[in-house]
Amino acid sequence: MLRKEVPPQSVDLIFTSPPYADQRKNTYGGIHPDDYVEWFLPRAEAMRACLKPTGSFVLNIKEKAMNGERHTYVLELILALRKQGWLWVEEYVWHKKNAVPGKWANRFRDSWERLLQFTTSKKFKMNQDAVMVPAGDWREGRLTNMSDNDRVRMPSATGSGFGRRIANWEDRDWAYPTNVLHLAAECGHKNHPAVFPASLPDWFIRLFTDPLDVVLDPFAGSGTTLLAARRLGRDGVGVEINPGYCDIIRERIRSW
């Protein structure tokens, strides 16, 4: 269906969170972890066909605990996607600041999820300045007491070849972020069992696209990615097999 509805090499960013293994059985039927890679690869091939060479595919996914250990289906999927032709460029982490409390016999509550970035080319669009963060108060004390060494590029003490120059931070109010996003999870479910906060796709849309670019969510759910794209002046395209959720998406977009 994706190949028929979305023209080849027309999408700038694919941001999606598919059903995790063995979850959402009442909604999407559920996919056993042992079968997940085989289920996902044809869909990934369709996504690769519609993505521009400069585009990125960001996959929000999480391992599942089974029989007392973590299943390896996410790791297996990463390896399979690389064999399919994808480049695994980066891994971002979504730290859920308001994770639901809980207690288990052999582990603690989950408070983070993976966001895996794949591309088809090493030269992809990335607007790093669009996601800069305040540099922080640490500069005030550090920059007022700079030594002569701080004003030159000091080599790393470990011999790695990297160095730093503290004086570079003079007159800079903004810094580049880390690859860990500290965002609260969505509390209002929007009549969908797995809603992520709009701030999550918002961050990646600003990072990997420009205004008027095309953002695709092939597992659209309640339409959060599409809404975030529209708010940022992008063209949001979604695919969703549940008619009820399609109605929710239309209503959310109309109400915006």
PyMOL commands that set and color helices and strands:
alter all, ss='L'
color gray80, all
select helices_A, chain A and resi 2-5+25-28+33-50+73-84+128-131+138-144+148-151+166-169+199-208+224-231+243-255
alter helices_A, ss='H'
color red, helices_A
select strands_A, chain A and resi 11-16+51-61+65-66+69-70+87-96+112-119+133-134+154-155+163-164+174-175+180-183+214-217+235-238
alter strands_A, ss='S'
color yellow, strands_A
deselect
rebuild
show_as cartoon
